[in-house]
Amino acid sequence: MPILREKDREYVTKLFTEGLRDDVEIIVFTQDFECEYCRATRELAEEVASLSDKIHLIVHDFQSDTEKAKEMAVDKIPALIVRNPSHSFALRFFGIPSGYEFVSLIEDIVDSSRASSRLSPDTKQTIRSWGKKAHVQVFVTPTCPYCPRAVRLAHQMAIENPNIIADMVESIEFPQLANKYDVMAVPKIIVNERPAFEGALPEKQFVQSVILVADGSGSAPYS
């Protein structure tokens, strides 16, 4: 049974036809047991990939393809990664990108295909000139209308700077991580294992906060 409604399929197909430039890979790590959302994540990826010849689906078994999982730093499932094979960035989703996060997935695919974010020129320059490493985790729930903005900003930072790894983490699917980072509200942003801030901040403040925490300069000024 299709996951997407027909009108959604038509809308996304039109968006891909007009917006995709380079080929894009959707890489899914899954397994057949002890993973409640793995099947649904794979089915969603299959359906999205079917909407454009420029999207190529690659599926790995988390148990048997351990070297590939290690290579791509995948330590939990379901995992879905969007990437342009001609570039080094990878936009990562841990947990099914459903509900409001479906928009994040679709926009990530378009941006990956064009190898460009939608950030302002000044913000792009700030991110590109920053020389340290950051692992940004954005904790979300499918029913949070503010979460996609935070996910998209984190992923766009990763597009602009290969030193930045950005993950969407679905809190309900990974309660042990939500407990570890004391996630009481979403979106909650974790930077290099440190709780940084909550909420979908405007572009400039979001980027400044991530960089400040990653630099070890203290807490985010907008937390």
Secondary structure as UniProt FT lines:
FT   HELIX           6..19
FT   STRAND          24..30
FT   TURN            36..37
FT   HELIX           38..49
FT   TURN            50..51
FT   TURN            53..54
FT   STRAND          55..61
FT   TURN            62..64
FT   HELIX           66..71
FT   TURN            72..73
FT   STRAND          79..83
FT   TURN            85..86
FT   STRAND          90..94
FT   TURN            99..100
FT   HELIX           101..114
FT   HELIX           121..128
FT   STRAND          134..140
FT   TURN            142..143
FT   TURN            145..146
FT   HELIX           147..160
FT   TURN            162..163
FT   STRAND          164..170
FT   TURN            171..173
FT   HELIX           175..180
FT   TURN            181..182
FT   STRAND          188..191
FT   TURN            192..193
FT   STRAND          194..198
FT   HELIX           203..214
FT   TURN            215..216
FT   TURN            221..222
//
